[in-house]
Amino acid sequence: MATEAPRLTLPSTDSGTRTAVRSAPEAAACPAAGAPGGRPGDATVGSPLGATTATTTTPTATATAVLPPELGEDRVAAWQGSGRQLIALLTEARELGPVSRFRLGGRQTLLVTGPEQVQHVLAQHPDRYVKRSHRARPLLGDGVVCASGQAWKDQRRLLQPQFTSTGLRRHEHRIAGAARAAAGRWAAKARTGEPTDVGEDMRLFALDAVWRCLTGLALDEDTRRELASVEAVVAALPTADAGPEAGRAAMAADLARIDASAERAIATVRGLAAGLAAGPGEAAGAGEPTRPGEAAATGETAGAEQDGTGLLHLLLETAKSRPEYTDRLIRDELVTLLVAGHETTAQTLAWLFLLLDRHPEVREWLAAADRPDSPVGRGEALHALVSETLRLYPAVWLIPRHAPADDVLDGYRVEAGSDILICPYLTHRDPGLWPDPERFDPTRFLTAGRRPVRPGAYYPFGVGGRACLGLRFAMRTTAVLLDLLLPHYMPVFRSTPDGAVFGADLRPDGPMPARIEVRRP
């Protein structure tokens, strides 16, 4: 079973007009791709996936290497004058080979899309290709995504055990609670015929799931409204690296609302932890909504999971023995995990439902996996579906790095001061790696020989030691929701987005209005 990916209206690479092309599409922050040729969840989180023995670059090698092929200044100028998205420029540059270069904003920029070259930059030599000021720093501050050096190592070491398979089991009931709430909302919409927006539904589910795991609380309506500012800030972030103050003034009001929610959550969980320490009968407000008298945004009692053992509780406990964990750093980690945990899941689910709408034969194939005689189990089929969605629409579509010193990459000279752009979106579209790359075909993740086994060919969440912690969380939350929704409900879209927005994340470029229908056996 193989079907074409939806035809989306994307910027043309040869003119200023918008042209229909076959396409399917970096979250503001996020997870590691799978082991070589494997599935996204197969890797050990934080390991340099598929890394080979590191090589040493000698001064002689650097001096004798040639520069990568260059996209001419006239073509860059034409792109700048056209108003097209950055992906259009990168698509042109990719035609020059797995490593190419162009000048952007007066800076030497290298585009890297080949698997071995991706491994060199991200997995084998992260010390040579570093993060500068992260483009999301105005939102995430000094959280683990933006931190560097020893601070990053210490922060990641604290959080990493929470995102192993064992760590996630502690949060399984919270993820399931958010999924049940989402299924309940769709059931109500199916009964009444009330229209909905599938993209917003997926965002609410993902936000609720991560909020429960962070705080131990279901999402209440006021917090949901305040955290809507997260989407506005993410949309306003620059596509590539920028200075720490970039856009901060324009985001000030939204950032203030996010800070207020974070500060209130810290105070609430700190109070719950103090009550739990005092004894079961002393936990003030136990079993009540976060704000008495208010209904949760998710349709459940907001205080139904006030167990005080979410990830925020871990950060507060850590602060008792590690003074660097100030309330500000705790806020930064909380917001980082919130953004990383829900943006990736929400956008992946949105794209997945768009793909299923356009390819009903894939829905039928998935339904057949429930039959006793099916050669593919339901869980395996769901994993293949999500994996293929992430190939076409990678959660991390662009990974910026910076080369502070000279290096040699695939025989090409990398000059000190160069910016590096790694593009999973284009790697996943390489016909030399992926047979018929524009076709939507989940079975390629089930059949040997139909997907590349080379490390660096599939990395929808990044790769290497700095790959996002939340891979397993994203995959698990997605699977739990789909297992509840797909057998019983299907959105019927009134209209669908024409294209994709390649910004700080990769998202549909418009609303997704639909009615919810009950699926009949």
N, C-alpha and C positions, 0 to 999 in steps of 0.2 A: 504494500500500500504506500503510494507516494503521491503527494498532491502539491500543487504550487502554493508557495507562500502568498499571502494577500498582496494585491497590487496596491502599493501606497504611493501617494504623491510626494515625492522627495525632490529636493533641489537638484536641478540638472547639473552635470559636471562640465557642460560646454557652453552654457548660456545663462542669462539672468532669469530665464523663465522657469516655471515649475513644470516638470515633465513626469508622466506616469512611468514608473519603473518597477520591476519586480523587486520587492524588498521586504525585509522584516527586521525590524531592527534586531558608566561608573556611577553607580548610585552615588548619592552624596557621600556615602561611605560604605565599603563592604568586601567577602568570603573567598576561599581558595577553590580552584577548580579541582577536578578529580585526579586520581592517579593516572599515569600515562595510559591513554586509551580507555580509561574507566569512567565511572559515573561521578558526578560532582561530590557525592557524599562518601566516596571511597577513600579520600585522602585523610591523613592526619592533619588536623588544623594547625596551621603555622609552620608546617614542614616545607622545605624548598622542594617542591614537587618535581620529580624527574630530573633533579639536578645531577650533572655529571661532574667529574673532577674539575675543579676550578683551574684556569690557566693563568699564567703570569704574563703580563704585557711588558716587554722590555722597551727601553728608550729607542733601540734600533728598529724594532718592529713598528713602533709608532711613527718614527721618522720616515720609514719607507712605504707605509700604507698610503693608499690614495683616498681621496674624499668620496663619499657615496654619490651616486648620480643625483643631479639637482633639477628640481622643477623650476623653470625659468621665472625671472622676476615679472615678465609680462603676463604670465598665467596667474601668478599670485595677485598681481594688480587687478586683473580681470575679475578674479574671484572676489576681491575686496570691494570692487565697485558694483558687484551684482547683488549684494545683500543675501547671498546664499549661506547656508549653514556650514560650519567647519567641516562636516563630513564630506561635503562636495570637494573641498580642497584636498582632503586626505585621500579621497578616492582617486583623484588625478595623480597624486604623488605615488600611491601604491602601484600604479602601472609601471613605475620605473624599477620595481624590484622589492625584495623583502626589507631592504634598508634604503631609504631615500632621504633627501634633504630639501629644504627651502628656507627662505628668510621670511620671518614673520615678526612684525614690530621691531625690526632692526636686529633681531636675534637669529642665530643659526639654530634651526629646528630640524631634528631627525625624526622621521616616522619609521617605526619598527613593527613589522607584521609577521615575519617569518618565525616558525616555531623555535628553531635553534637560537635565533637572535633574541626572541622574547625570553627564552631561558637564560641566556647570557646576561641580560639586563636585570631581570626580576629575581631569578633564582640563584644564579651562580655568583653574581657580583653586585649585590645590593649596596655594598660599600662604595662602589664606583658610580652608581647611579642612584641618587638620593632624592628624597622629597625636599623641596624648598618650602616656602611658606604655603601651607595647604590652602586651596581655594575656598574650603569650607570653614576656615578658622574663625571668621566672624560669628558663625553659628556654633561650632563645636569647641572653640577655645583650645585648651590643652588636653582634651580627651585623647584616648588611645590612638585614634586615627591621625591626629595632627601632631602628636608628641614625637620626639626623636631622641636618639642617643640612649643613655641609661634610663632616663625617665620612661621612654617608650617600652624598654625591656621590662622594667619593674611593673608597669601598668598591665602589660600584656600577660606577664607571668601570673599576676593576681587573677585576671579574668579568664584565662584560657581554660582552666578546669571546668568552668561553668558551661562551656560550649562543647564539651565532649559528649558522647552518647550517654555516658553515666550522668553527667551534669544536667543534661536536658531532661532526664527522667524526673528530676525534682519539679519540673515545670509542666509536665505533661497534662496535669489536670487543669492548669490555667489555659494552655493552648486549646484544650478540648472545650473549656467553658466559653472561650471567645468564638470558637467554631459553632457551637450549639446556638449561641446568640445570633450569629450571622444566618444560620439556617432558619432560625425562628423568624427573622425579619423577612427572608425570602418566602417562607410559608405564608406569612401574613399578606405579603404583596400578591402572591398567587391567588389567595382567596378573594381579595378585594379588587384585583385588577389595577391597583394603583401603580403608576409607572415608577421606575427607579433609574438611577445612574449606576451602571455596573462598576465603573472606575471608582466612584465614591464609595460604593458598598465594599469593594476590596480594600480601599484605604481605611475605612472604619474598622473592618475586621482586623487588619494587620496592626493598626494602632492599638486596638483593644488588647490583642494578644500580647504585644510587647509591653504594654503598660501593666498588665497583670503580672507578667514575669519580672518586671522591674520593681514594682511597688507592692505586689500582693493584693491589689485592688482592681476591681472592674472599673472601666472608664466611665466617669460621670459626665453629664451633659456640658457643664461649664468648662471642665478640663478639655473636653473634645473641641469646643469652640476656640479655646485659647490655643490649643495645639494645631489648629488649622493654620496658624501662622507659620508652622514648620514648612508646609508646602510652598507658601509664598516666598520664604527665605531661600529654600532650595531652588526654586525657579529663578530667583534673582542672582544666584551665585554665578561667577564666571565659569566658562567651560574649562579653561586651563588654569595653571597656577597664577596667582596674583598676590600683591602685597597684602599684609594682614589687615589693612584698613579698607581694602577695596570694597566699595558698596555698603560699608557699615552704616553711613548716615541714612541711606535710603531704606535700610532695614530696621532702623532704630525702634520704631513702634512695634513691629512684629517681634523683634528680639526681646523687647521689654515684656511682652505677653508670655513668651516662652520662658523667660526667667521667672516670672511670677508663678507659672505652673510648676516649674522645677523646685522653686523655694518652698512652695506649699507642700509638694510631695515629700521633700526632705523632712520638713517639720512634722508631717503626718506620720511617716514611717518611723521617725525618731521617737515620736510619742507612743506609737504602737509597740516599738521595741522596749521602751521603758516599762510599759504596762505588762508586756509578756515577762520581763525580768522580775517584775513585782509579784507575779503569780496570776493564775487564770482568772480569779475573781476580781482582779484589780485593773484589767485592761480596759481603760475608759473607752466607751463607744464601741466595744466589740460587737460585731454583727449589725452595726448601723451603717447607713450610707456615709460616704466621706463628708458630705454636707447633709446633715439631718433633714429629712423631708423631701430630698431631691431624688428623682428617678435616674437610674444610670442611662447613659446614651445608648448602651448596648441592649437594653431591654431586661437586664437583670438587676438585682439589688447591688448597688455600687459597693457595699461593704461585705459582700458575700464571701470574699476570699481574704479577709484581713488577718493573714497569718504571720505577717511581719518577717517573712523569710525570703523575700525577693532579692534581686541583685542589689538593689539600693541598700538593703539591710547589710549586705556584705561590705559595701563601701563605708557605711557608717561604723561598722565594727572595726574595719581596718584603720579608720581615722583615730581610734583610741590608742593605737600603738605606733602609728606612722604619721608624724606631724605634717608631712607634705600633702596629706589628704585633707585639705581645707574644704570648707563648704563650697568654695569656688571650683576647686578641682572635682569635687563630688558632683556639682552641677554640670560641669563639662562632660564627665563620664556618663552621667544620666542622659543628657541630651544626645551625646554621641551614640549610645546604645539605642536610644529611642529612634533616631533618624536611620541608623544602619539597619535596625531590626524591622522597621515597617516600610520604608521606601522600597527596598528591594522586593519584599514579598508582594506589596500592593501592585507594583508595576508588572511583575512577572505574571500575577494572576489576571490583570487586565488584558495583557497581550494574549494570554492563553485562551481566555473566553472569546476574544476577537478571532483567533485562529479557528477555534471550534465552530464558531458561527459560520465561517466561510467554508469549512470543510466537514460537512455532516458525516461523510464516510469515516472520518476519524472518530467521531462520536460513536458510530456503530461498531467500529473495531474495539473501542474501549468497552462498550457495553458487552461485547462478546467475550471479553476477558472474565466475566462473571460466570460463564457457563462451565459446568464440570468438565466438559471435553476440550476446553480451550488450552492450547499449548503454552499460553502466556497467562500468568496469574495477574489478578487485578493490581496488586501492589507494584509488580514489575512494569505493567503497562502504564500506570500512573507515573512512575519514575521516568520512563522513556518519554512520555508526553511532556513532562516538565523539563527534561534535559533538552529536548528538541526546541521547545519554546525558548530556553535560555541560549541555545545556539543562535537562533534567529534574532533574539532580542536580549543580548547579554546584559546582566544586571550592571556590570562595570563595562561600559562601552569604550572608555578612554582612560588611560593611566599615564599621568605626566610624571616625568623624572627629570633630573638635572645632572649633568656631568661636570663635577668641579675640577677634574683633571683630565689630561689626555688619556685615551684608551684606543684599543683596536677592536672593532666589532665586525666579525665576518670578513676580515681582511680590509675593512674600511677604517680610515682614521676618524676618530671622534675627538674633536677639539675641545679643550677645556672651556667651560662656559656655555656649552651647547645645551639646549632644551631637548628632551626626548619625549616623544609621544608614542605609547604602545596602544594599539587599537584592536581589542578582541573582536569588535564588530566586523572589521575587514578580514582578520585571520579566519573567522568562521565562514566567510564568504569566498575563500580561496578555492577555486575549482581544482587546483593541484593537490589540495588536501581533502576536500569534501566532494564526493561525487554528486553532481547535480545540486550544487549548494543552495540554489534559490528555492528548492522544493521543500515543502513541509512534510517531513517523513519521520515520525517517531520511531519507526521500526529500525532505523539505522542504528539506534542505541540498543537494539536487541540482537542484531545479526553480526557475527564476526566478519571482519573485512569490509564493513560498510561505513566505518568511521576511522579516522587516522589514529594510530597508536603512538605517534611521535609526541613527546612532551612539548607543551607549548602550542599544540594545535587546537585545544579546547580549554578555555580558561574564562568562563563567563563571569567569575567573581575575582579575577586576578590570580596570581600564582606567586609562590615564594614565601619567605618569612613574614612579609608585611601583608599578605592576603588577609582579607577580613575574617574576624573571629566568627561571624554569624552564619557561616555556610550551613551547618547542620540545623541551626534554628530556622533559617529561611526554608530549607527543604522540608523540614518537619511540619512547620506551620502550613505550608502550601499543601502538603499531602493530607493533613488532617482535615482541612477545609474541603478539599476536592472530594475526599472520601465521603463526606456528608452531603455535598451539594449535587455532584454529577449524577448519582443514581436516581435522584428525585426531581431535580429542577433544571431548567435550561432557560437562559435569557433569550428573548427574541428581540433583536435590536430594531429600533425604528430608524436609526441612522448610525453610521460608524465613522470614526475619524479617517481622514484621507491620507494622513502622513504621520511622521514621527518628529518629535522635538528632541534634538541631540544637545542637551544642556548638561547640567551637573549630573543628571541621570537621563535615561532614555524612556520617553513616555509617549503615549498617543497624543496627537495634537488637538484633541477636542473632546467634547463630552461623549458619553456612551449610553444614551437613553434606551431603555428596553422595558418590556413587560416580562414578568416571570411566569413561565408555564410549568405545570406539573407534568413530569414524564410518566407515561403509562407503561406498565410492564409489557 
